[in-house]
Amino acid sequence: MQQRRKCHRHLWLLSGTSEGPRLAEDLIKRGWNISVSVVSRQASIPYQDLPLQKLIIGSINGIEGIKKILLEAQAVDQEFDLIIDATHPFAVLISSNLREVCKELGQSLLRYERPLEEFGNAKLINTPNDLSGFDLRGHRLLMAIGSRLLQEASISAQSSGAIVFARILPMQESLRQALHSSLPESHLALLRPLVTESPREIELALCRKWSITGIVCRQSGGVSEKLWQNVCKSMDLDLWLISRPELPEDMKVVNTFEDLFNYLAII
């Protein structure tokens, strides 16, 4: 049985960050069969030229959806040697569901978590509600936190005197949530800057257009957080970082591709 599983060398990669396509490509080069899950058709585009075992697009539908994928893989003799959870650091629900199912079924699970960036002079807050503890009178804040946290963060910042703006992804659900927040439509911008050649220039232009004095973003690491660190430094803006959720102590975690590949070499 052990020899048969090693012959398959099949991984399920759940990806929600910009590192996902490169990680999938590197894994394929190392001889692994890869099935990939992404949340949207737009997110699937970088994977479409890769020789994947399977590309799963859209919501997995919770615990039962995860179990269904595992059972379907077993039914066609393509069970997973390992599941790699490389979802966004703030996608806590899918990570929690994966952990619960894998523990129940004895499925191996590894978390790939981008290392934390140095946050310099940024103000680290635990939740968007913490903005209510700052004196924000005279501040014009740009929320770059996605749509799910937008209403909570906006209300908290406005209660402390800030004028709030937001940039959100041009997706139906993101727009719906933004329109149900406390912000007027004129304070919203639909942007997908990381797919352009000059994302920094786009964000700088938006900050100048709205005379932004401070930015609120998530401590997600990677390209996005580095971008906002750079924008704030170049324009002398204040920066608030919503701290990354803590991982369970018993979770097996790697923070670099090298550590991930070393782990795969011994399983």
C-alpha positions as CSV (number, residue, x, y, z in Angstrom):
1,M,0.0,0.0,0.0
2,Q,2.8,2.4,0.9
3,Q,4.6,1.8,-2.4
4,R,1.3,2.4,-4.4
5,R,0.8,5.7,-2.7
6,K,4.3,6.9,-3.3
7,C,3.9,6.0,-7.0
8,H,0.9,8.3,-7.2
9,R,2.6,11.2,-5.5
10,H,-0.6,13.3,-5.6
11,L,-1.1,16.6,-3.8
12,W,-4.1,18.8,-3.4
13,L,-3.0,22.5,-3.3
14,L,-5.6,25.0,-2.1
15,S,-4.2,28.4,-3.2
16,G,-5.3,31.9,-2.4
17,T,-2.2,33.9,-2.8
18,S,0.1,35.1,-5.7
19,E,2.7,32.4,-4.8
20,G,0.2,29.6,-5.8
21,P,1.0,29.2,-9.5
22,R,4.7,29.2,-9.0
23,L,4.4,26.7,-6.2
24,A,2.2,24.4,-8.4
25,E,4.7,24.7,-11.3
26,D,7.7,23.9,-9.0
27,L,5.9,20.9,-7.5
28,I,5.1,19.5,-11.0
29,K,8.7,19.9,-12.0
30,R,9.6,17.8,-9.0
31,G,7.4,14.9,-10.2
32,W,4.2,15.5,-8.2
33,N,0.7,15.2,-9.6
34,I,-1.1,18.3,-8.6
35,S,-4.8,19.1,-8.1
36,V,-5.5,22.8,-7.4
37,S,-8.4,24.6,-5.9
38,V,-9.0,28.3,-6.4
39,V,-12.0,30.5,-5.4
40,S,-12.8,32.1,-8.8
41,R,-12.3,31.7,-12.6
42,Q,-10.1,34.8,-12.6
43,A,-7.8,33.1,-10.0
44,S,-7.7,30.0,-12.2
45,I,-6.2,31.8,-15.2
46,P,-2.5,31.5,-14.1
47,Y,-2.9,27.7,-13.8
48,Q,-4.6,26.9,-17.1
49,D,-1.3,26.1,-19.0
50,L,0.0,23.8,-16.3
51,P,-0.4,20.0,-16.6
52,L,-2.6,19.7,-13.5
53,Q,-4.4,16.5,-12.4
54,K,-7.5,18.6,-11.7
55,L,-8.4,22.3,-11.4
56,I,-11.3,23.0,-9.0
57,I,-12.9,26.4,-9.3
58,G,-15.3,28.0,-6.9
59,S,-16.5,27.4,-3.3
60,I,-15.8,24.0,-1.8
61,N,-18.9,24.2,0.3
62,G,-17.5,23.6,3.7
63,I,-16.7,20.4,5.6
64,E,-19.0,18.3,3.4
65,G,-17.5,19.7,0.3
66,I,-14.0,18.8,1.4
67,K,-15.0,15.3,2.3
68,K,-16.6,14.9,-1.1
69,I,-13.4,15.8,-2.9
70,L,-11.4,13.4,-0.7
71,L,-13.8,10.6,-1.3
72,E,-14.0,11.2,-5.0
73,A,-10.2,11.1,-5.3
74,Q,-10.1,7.8,-3.4
75,A,-12.8,6.3,-5.6
76,V,-10.7,6.7,-8.7
77,D,-7.5,5.6,-7.0
78,Q,-6.0,9.1,-6.8
79,E,-6.1,9.8,-3.1
80,F,-3.9,12.6,-1.8
81,D,-0.5,11.9,-0.2
82,L,-0.8,15.4,1.2
83,I,-3.0,18.5,1.3
84,I,-1.2,21.8,1.2
85,D,-3.3,24.7,2.6
86,A,-1.8,27.8,0.9
87,T,-5.0,29.8,1.2
88,H,-4.9,33.5,2.2
89,P,-3.8,34.1,5.8
90,F,-7.2,35.6,6.6
91,A,-9.2,32.8,5.0
92,V,-9.7,31.2,8.4
93,L,-12.9,29.3,7.7
94,I,-11.5,27.1,4.9
95,S,-8.3,26.5,6.9
96,S,-10.4,25.5,10.0
97,N,-12.6,23.2,7.9
98,L,-9.6,21.5,6.3
99,R,-8.0,20.9,9.6
100,E,-11.2,19.4,11.1
101,V,-11.8,17.0,8.1
102,C,-8.1,16.0,7.9
103,K,-8.0,15.2,11.6
104,E,-11.2,13.2,11.3
105,L,-10.1,11.2,8.2
106,G,-6.4,10.8,9.1
107,Q,-5.4,12.9,6.0
108,S,-2.0,14.5,6.0
109,L,-2.2,18.4,6.0
110,L,0.5,21.0,5.7
111,R,0.0,24.8,6.0
112,Y,2.1,27.1,3.8
113,E,2.1,30.5,5.5
114,R,4.1,33.4,4.1
115,P,6.6,34.8,6.6
116,L,5.7,38.0,8.4
117,E,7.1,41.2,7.0
118,E,8.9,43.8,9.0
119,F,6.2,46.4,9.7
120,G,8.4,49.3,10.7
121,N,6.4,52.3,11.9
122,A,3.1,50.7,11.0
123,K,0.5,50.5,13.8
124,L,-0.5,46.9,14.4
125,I,-4.2,46.3,15.4
126,N,-5.9,43.1,16.3
127,T,-9.3,43.8,14.6
128,P,-10.9,46.6,12.6
129,N,-12.8,47.6,15.7
130,D,-9.4,48.8,17.2
131,L,-9.5,51.8,14.9
132,S,-12.1,53.3,17.2
133,G,-9.3,53.7,19.8
134,F,-7.4,56.2,17.7
135,D,-8.0,59.9,17.3
136,L,-8.6,60.0,13.5
137,R,-10.0,63.5,13.2
138,G,-8.6,65.0,10.0
139,H,-7.6,61.6,8.6
140,R,-8.6,60.5,5.1
141,L,-8.2,56.7,5.3
142,L,-8.0,54.3,2.4
143,M,-9.3,50.8,3.3
144,A,-7.3,48.1,1.4
145,I,-8.7,45.2,3.4
146,G,-11.1,43.5,1.0
147,S,-14.9,43.8,1.3
148,R,-15.6,41.3,4.1
149,L,-14.1,43.5,6.8
150,L,-15.0,46.8,5.1
151,Q,-18.2,47.7,7.0
152,E,-16.7,46.9,10.4
153,A,-13.5,48.9,9.7
154,S,-15.4,51.8,8.1
155,I,-17.8,52.2,11.0
156,S,-14.9,52.1,13.6
157,A,-12.8,54.6,11.7
158,Q,-15.7,57.0,11.1
159,S,-16.6,56.8,14.8
160,S,-13.1,58.3,15.5
161,G,-13.5,61.1,13.0
162,A,-12.0,59.7,9.8
163,I,-13.3,60.2,6.3
164,V,-13.1,56.7,4.8
165,F,-12.5,55.5,1.2
166,A,-12.0,52.0,-0.1
167,R,-10.6,50.1,-3.0
168,I,-12.1,46.7,-3.7
169,L,-11.8,44.0,-6.3
170,P,-14.2,44.1,-9.3
171,M,-16.1,41.1,-8.3
172,Q,-19.9,40.7,-7.8
173,E,-19.7,39.7,-4.1
174,S,-17.1,42.3,-3.3
175,L,-19.2,45.1,-4.8
176,R,-22.3,43.9,-3.1
177,Q,-20.7,44.0,0.3
178,A,-19.1,47.4,-0.3
179,L,-22.4,48.9,-1.4
180,H,-23.9,47.6,1.9
181,S,-21.2,49.3,3.9
182,S,-21.5,52.8,5.3
183,L,-19.5,54.4,2.4
184,P,-21.0,56.5,-0.4
185,E,-20.4,55.1,-3.9
186,S,-18.1,58.1,-4.7
187,H,-15.7,56.8,-2.0
188,L,-15.3,53.4,-3.7
189,A,-12.8,52.3,-6.4
190,L,-12.9,49.0,-8.3
191,L,-9.3,47.9,-8.9
192,R,-7.3,44.8,-9.7
193,P,-3.9,46.5,-9.5
194,L,-1.7,43.4,-9.1
195,V,-2.5,42.2,-12.6
196,T,-1.1,45.4,-14.1
197,E,2.5,46.3,-15.0
198,S,2.5,49.2,-12.6
199,P,0.4,48.5,-9.5
200,R,2.4,50.9,-7.4
201,E,1.6,53.8,-9.7
202,I,-2.1,53.0,-9.7
203,E,-2.3,53.0,-5.9
204,L,-0.3,56.2,-5.7
205,A,-2.6,57.9,-8.1
206,L,-5.6,56.8,-6.1
207,C,-4.1,58.1,-2.9
208,R,-3.4,61.4,-4.6
209,K,-6.9,61.6,-6.1
210,W,-8.5,61.3,-2.7
211,S,-5.8,63.1,-0.7
212,I,-5.3,60.0,1.5
213,T,-3.4,60.5,4.8
214,G,-3.4,56.9,6.0
215,I,-4.0,53.3,4.8
216,V,-5.5,50.3,6.5
217,C,-4.5,46.9,5.2
218,R,-4.1,43.3,6.4
219,Q,-0.9,41.8,7.6
220,S,-1.0,39.3,4.8
221,G,2.6,39.3,3.8
222,G,3.7,38.9,0.2
223,V,3.4,41.4,-2.7
224,S,0.3,43.2,-1.5
225,E,1.6,44.1,2.0
226,K,5.0,45.2,0.5
227,L,3.2,47.4,-2.0
228,W,1.3,49.3,0.8
229,Q,4.5,49.6,2.9
230,N,6.1,51.2,-0.2
231,V,3.3,53.5,-0.9
232,C,3.1,54.7,2.6
233,K,6.8,55.3,2.8
234,S,7.0,57.2,-0.5
235,M,4.0,59.4,0.4
236,D,4.7,59.7,4.1
237,L,1.3,58.2,5.0
238,D,0.3,56.5,8.2
239,L,-0.2,52.7,8.0
240,W,-2.5,50.5,10.1
241,L,-2.0,46.7,9.8
242,I,-4.7,44.3,10.9
243,S,-2.7,41.5,12.5
244,R,-2.7,38.1,10.9
245,P,-4.8,35.4,12.6
246,E,-2.7,33.0,14.8
247,L,-2.4,29.4,13.6
248,P,-3.2,26.5,15.9
249,E,-0.1,25.3,17.8
250,D,-0.4,21.7,16.5
251,M,-0.6,22.8,12.9
252,K,2.4,21.7,10.8
253,V,3.6,24.9,9.1
254,V,6.3,25.9,6.6
255,N,7.1,29.5,5.6
256,T,9.3,29.0,2.5
257,F,9.3,26.9,-0.6
258,E,12.6,25.4,0.4
259,D,11.1,24.2,3.7
260,L,8.1,22.8,1.9
261,F,10.2,20.8,-0.6
262,N,12.3,19.5,2.2
263,Y,9.2,18.3,4.0
264,L,8.0,16.6,0.9
265,A,11.3,14.8,0.5
266,I,10.7,12.9,3.7
267,I,7.0,12.0,3.6
